[in-house]
Amino acid sequence: MSYDAVLFDNDGVLVEPATVSTLREAATTTFAEFGADPDPDHVDAICHTVTPDDLDRVCTAYDLDLAEFWKVRDGAVSEAQLRELRAGRTTTYDDVDALESFERPLGIVSSNQHATIEFMLDHFDLGRHFETYYGRPPTIEAFHRKKPEPYFLERALADLGVEDALFVGDSESDVLAADNAGLDSAFIRRPHRADYTLSVEPTYEIESLPEILPLLG
């Protein structure tokens, strides 16, 4: 198989994922902004991989405006991640140097905040490798378009002017998003995914970025 481009998820693929404690701190900060004393289960619900049902349930419980709450939550999560990046506690994987060898247009499609992706690209001098990149704006509309929805993948394909690409991710939502966009997927099993079980079948399973190069045709 030959691919015209390669698209990457960010967290867990290029950069180490945020820790649970970092995300919980941001969630707690969010509730504090609204003067709420949250149930621990509600803190967990807005930490990571938040679903529309999670968000509706939490906002209903505290009579919060959904759009306003989500904007504050996304800002807090982004700021918490930026602190970890600046402090060197979150960094890239060692094999990101392999990006130098990709002779294809490259892009990023992440469900992280767009501001976080922009900072990461500048902080690690990775922006030179990518012709397009997408994170999420802190809006409800963008929240409903995150993976496994194919919306941002399709935008990246349009930016690159290609129809066929390989999407590299570390989660089931990445594999599903690729399927929904009509793309092949490469699931990268980083150490934090050692015991992760997929209920969908990726096109390829790999353990490092250099393993992608022979797949490109």
N, C-alpha and C positions, 0 to 999 in steps of 0.2 A: 504494500500500500504506500502511496506517495501523498504527502500532505503539503498544502500550499502555505501553511502557517502553523504556529504552535501557540496555544493560549494556556495560561497558567492561573490556577488559584494562587493566593499569596500565603496565607497563614498555614503552616504545616507543610508547605511545598517549597517556598523560597525563604521564608522567615519563620522562626520558631513561633508556635502559637502562644497567645497570652495565657498566663497561669490562671487557674480557677480563683486564687486569692485576689489577683488583679481585677478580674471581672466582678467578683463579689463586692470589692471595695467600691467600684464604680456604681454598681447597682444600689448599694447602701447610700452613697452620696446622692444619687438621684432621688430616692425617697425623702432624704433629709431636705432637699431643695423644696419639696412640697409639704414639709412639716408632717410627714407621715411616719408612723412607727410600724414598720412592716412585719408581717409574719415571715419567718425564715423561708418558708416554701415560696412565697411571693418574690423574695430576693432571688432565689434560685431560678424562678421562672423567667426573669428578665436578664439573666446573666449571659446566656449563650444559646444559640439556635432557637431564638424566640419564635413562637408560632403566633398567628393572628389570634387564636383562642387564648393563648397565654396572656397576650397583651390586653385583650378585651376583659378577661377575668380579673386581672390586676387593677386595671383602671376602674372597673365597676366597683371593686371592693373598697376603693378609697375615694370614689366619686371624682376621678381625675379626668381632665381633657386628654383624650387619647393622643392627638397630634402633638400637643404641647409636652406631654410626658415623654413621648418617644424622642422628640428633639433633644430634650434635656438628657435623657438616658444615653443617646448616641454620642452627644458631646462629652459626657462624663467617661464613657468607655474609651473614646478616642484619646482624651487627655491622659487617662490612666496608662494606656498603651504607649503613648509618646514618652511619658516619664520613664517607663521601663526601657525603651529604646535608647533614650539619651543616657541613661545610667549604665548601659551595656549589659543589662540583665536579660534582654531579648536581643537576639542577633540573627544573622543569616545562617543557613546551613553551609557547611564547608564546601559542598559541591556546586554552589552557585557560579563558581568560575567556569563551569561547563557552558554557561550562556555564551561565552566568547566563541564557541564552536558551532553554534546554531546558524546555519546559512538559510534561514527562513525568516520572514517577518514574525515578530513576537508580540504578544499582548498579555495583559493581566485582566482577569475578571474575578473579583473578590466580593464576598458578602460583608466584608469589613467596611468601615467608613472610608469614604473617598479621601477625606483629610488625612487619615492614617496611611493610606497607600501613597499619597503624594509625599508625605514626610519620609516614609521608608525609602522610596526611590531616590530622594535627594540625600538622605542620611548615609545610605550605603553605596551611593554612586551607581545605582542600577538603572536609572532612567535612560541611559544611553542605549540600553539593550532593547527597549520596548517602544514600538510605534504607537501603541494605544494602551490605555489602562482605565479600568472602571472599578471604583468602589461604590458604596451607596451614599447618596445624599441623605441627610437626616429627616426624611419625609415619610409619611405613611404610604404615599404612592410608591416610592422606591422600596419600602419595606415589603410591599406585596409583590414586587418584581424580583426579589432576590431568588437565588437558586433554591429549589430546582427549576424555577421559571427560566426560560431561555432568553429573556429580554436583553440582558446585558451582554450575553454571548453573541446574540445576533447583531447588536450594535457594534461590538468589536470586529466581527466579520465584515460588516459594512465599512468600517473605518479602514480596514486593511485591504478592502477590495477583493476579498476571496470568498469562496463558498465552502471550501473544505479545509478543516483544520483539526488538529489533535488537541484535546483539552486534558490538561494534567491537573489532577486534584487529589485530595486526601480524605474525601468523605463521600457518603452515599449520595448526598445532594449534588455533589459535583458530577458523579456518574449519571444521575438522573437528568441533570441539566444538559449534559452532553447529548444524551438520548433525545431529549425534547427539542434540541436544536439540530438534530440529524447529524451529530458529530461522533467520531470515535473518541474513546476515553482511555487515559492511562491513570490507574490508581496507584499512587506512590505510598508505600507502606513505611512511613517514617517510624522511628522508635515509639512515639506516642500512639501509634496505631498498631502496635504489635498484636494486640488481642482484639482488634476491631473486626466485627463481622459485617459483611455486606450481604444484603438480600437481593442485590442486583449484580449483574455480571459486567465488569468493565471489559473493554476490548483488550487491554493489557494490564498486567500488574507488575510494578517495578519497585526497586528499593532506593534508587538514586537517579539524579538528573542525567548523568552520562548514558544511562541505559536507554534514554529516549532517542539518542542520535541514530542507532541502527534501524529504528522503526520508521524513519522519515522517508526512506526510499531515495 
